[in-house]
Amino acid sequence: MSKEQRARIDAMLRRPRPEGARTIEEIRAGFEALMSQMTVPGGIRTTRTALGGRPALRVAPGERPRAGTILYFHGGGWVSGSPEAALAVTGHLVTRTGRTAYSLDYRLAPEHPFPAAIEDTLGAYRALLDGGADPAAVVFAGDSAGGGLAVTTCLAARDAGLPLPAAILAFSPGLDATRTGESIDAKADVDPFFTRASIEHSGTMYLAGADPRQPLLSPAVCADLTGLPPMLLQVGTSELLLDDSTRLAARARAAGVDVILDITADVPHVFQAFAGDLDEADEALDRAALFLDQRLRAATV
């Protein structure tokens, strides 16, 4: 069934899109419409709240939550997306781990370019710490642009002298604003979601003229990763962004970081969002939940 599932999802992602440049409103509406097709698990409770001065969505399991907090950063190329759009991923993490997630509504470009998103994610982490959260019982997680933020927020926290979280979990993270990975071009014919042009369009709005060769924009090629907590990077072979993860993993290992690079064959960008409709997505989320359980269990025993 998996081959048929992959083919069905590939066809859905390749449906014709409007030609020509799209407005930011059209980009955001299109992304929300796509994510609304994903399966959100039952048995979760969502509450609107705030964290570090930004809106957030608290996603809790139906039963009494276990110890530990997932601080989640949604995807959308730094220009679109929302905590609600990411529920297909956060909901499955919450149901699989029994732990509460806070999904942050960070500011988006082009209205708020770099470094606004990192200021917001770091502010949310500070708010958790100020509220009494044990950093050893917090994990950063995110998908796509949010997966990149899970890494760069950790770098920003380290450089600010804050205690680091227990782990980083990144799904198909965007980690290289220089766009120098070979997969950007090598995977052009197999990636059903991205083109180089689409990635560079959103990236230009996020950078707003900033030099991409700096650690908080391109950690896969520019960052010193020394001291970062254990991380799990999950990515598919059908992704233009594949090399963002492979190169970060190599740099992390060289820096002495405990890193797991989890590559799944023939699946698209953030394939975990298709949980319930794609076997590989459910299996990957099971592995992600095990990783989080192991890191948080180690922190609370």
Secondary structure, DSSP 8 states (H G I E B T S, - for coil): -HHHHHHHHHHHHTS----S---HHHHHHHHHHHHTTS---SSEEEEEEEETTEEEEEEEESS---S-EEEEE--STTTS--TTTTHHHHHHHHHHH--EEEEE----TTTS-TTHHHHHHHHHHHHHHHTT--GGGEEEEEETHHHHHHHHHHHHHHHTT----SEEEEES----TT---THHHHTTTT-SS--HHHHHHHHHHHHTT--S-STTT-HHHH---TT---EEEEEETT-TTHHHHHHHHHHHHHTT--EEEEEETT--TTGGGGTTT-HHHHHHHHHHHHHHHHHHHHHH-
